[in-house]
Amino acid sequence: MKTAKQLERYFKGAANHWRIAILLIVEKEEGITVEGITEALDKADFKNISQHTRRLVQAGLLNKSYLGRQVTHTLSPYGKMFLKFMKSF
């Protein structure tokens, strides 16, 4: 069972429409880069999306891996559970 403080971190991490959209995109395309996320989110800029992905990593909802010079993103186990919870509404 997660503590209230841990749950707060997850909810605050996803408390933005861009971040929710990023989670949904990463769910569909595991290993996507920030460039790929930016392209998938029409009318978004790289700097903004980069900041949001960083917040999601800090919240524990995304994992990042380095592949050469590129950074790829996957959902963490908690990110997967969080998306399942969001989709239940």
PLY file of the C-alpha trace (Angstrom):
ply
format ascii 1.0
element vertex 89
property float x
property float y
property float z
element edge 88
property int vertex1
property int vertex2
end_header
0.00 0.00 0.00
1.33 3.40 -0.98
1.52 6.20 1.52
-0.49 9.37 1.07
2.74 11.24 0.30
3.65 8.80 -2.49
0.17 9.03 -3.99
0.37 12.82 -3.87
3.59 12.69 -5.91
1.86 10.66 -8.65
-1.22 12.89 -8.77
0.79 16.10 -8.84
3.05 14.63 -11.50
0.12 14.02 -13.83
-1.88 17.13 -12.94
-1.54 18.78 -16.36
-3.23 18.09 -19.69
0.13 17.95 -21.50
1.45 15.35 -19.05
-1.65 13.20 -19.38
-1.31 13.37 -23.17
2.38 12.42 -22.88
1.52 9.38 -20.75
-1.05 8.26 -23.33
1.46 8.65 -26.18
4.21 6.78 -24.33
1.72 4.00 -23.59
1.14 3.57 -27.33
4.80 3.89 -28.31
7.18 2.61 -25.64
10.70 3.94 -26.13
9.61 7.18 -27.78
11.92 10.19 -27.64
10.99 13.75 -26.69
11.21 14.61 -30.38
8.70 11.86 -31.14
6.37 13.03 -28.38
6.60 16.62 -29.66
5.70 15.47 -33.19
2.78 13.41 -31.89
1.47 16.39 -29.94
0.63 18.87 -32.64
1.15 22.51 -31.57
3.62 21.62 -28.82
7.18 22.81 -28.60
10.22 20.73 -27.71
11.22 22.76 -24.64
7.74 22.55 -23.12
7.42 18.81 -23.73
10.92 18.22 -22.38
10.01 19.96 -19.13
6.81 17.95 -18.79
8.58 14.64 -19.41
11.14 15.58 -16.77
8.32 16.19 -14.27
6.78 12.82 -15.11
10.13 11.10 -14.54
10.52 12.92 -11.20
7.01 11.83 -10.23
7.89 8.22 -10.94
5.39 7.81 -13.77
7.91 7.63 -16.64
11.28 5.96 -16.98
13.98 7.36 -19.20
16.85 5.53 -20.83
19.77 6.77 -22.83
20.25 5.35 -26.31
23.35 7.06 -27.59
22.55 10.76 -27.67
18.81 10.20 -27.52
16.67 9.79 -24.44
13.83 7.29 -24.71
10.80 7.10 -22.44
8.72 4.21 -21.17
5.95 4.01 -18.62
7.02 2.97 -15.15
4.95 0.29 -13.42
3.22 3.10 -11.50
2.68 5.02 -14.72
0.88 1.99 -16.15
-1.29 1.67 -13.05
-2.00 5.39 -13.04
-3.16 5.31 -16.67
-5.39 2.33 -15.94
-6.88 4.30 -13.03
-7.45 7.39 -15.22
-9.12 5.36 -17.94
-11.55 3.87 -15.44
-13.46 7.17 -15.30
0 1
1 2
2 3
3 4
4 5
5 6
6 7
7 8
8 9
9 10
10 11
11 12
12 13
13 14
14 15
15 16
16 17
17 18
18 19
19 20
20 21
21 22
22 23
23 24
24 25
25 26
26 27
27 28
28 29
29 30
30 31
31 32
32 33
33 34
34 35
35 36
36 37
37 38
38 39
39 40
40 41
41 42
42 43
43 44
44 45
45 46
46 47
47 48
48 49
49 50
50 51
51 52
52 53
53 54
54 55
55 56
56 57
57 58
58 59
59 60
60 61
61 62
62 63
63 64
64 65
65 66
66 67
67 68
68 69
69 70
70 71
71 72
72 73
73 74
74 75
75 76
76 77
77 78
78 79
79 80
80 81
81 82
82 83
83 84
84 85
85 86
86 87
87 88
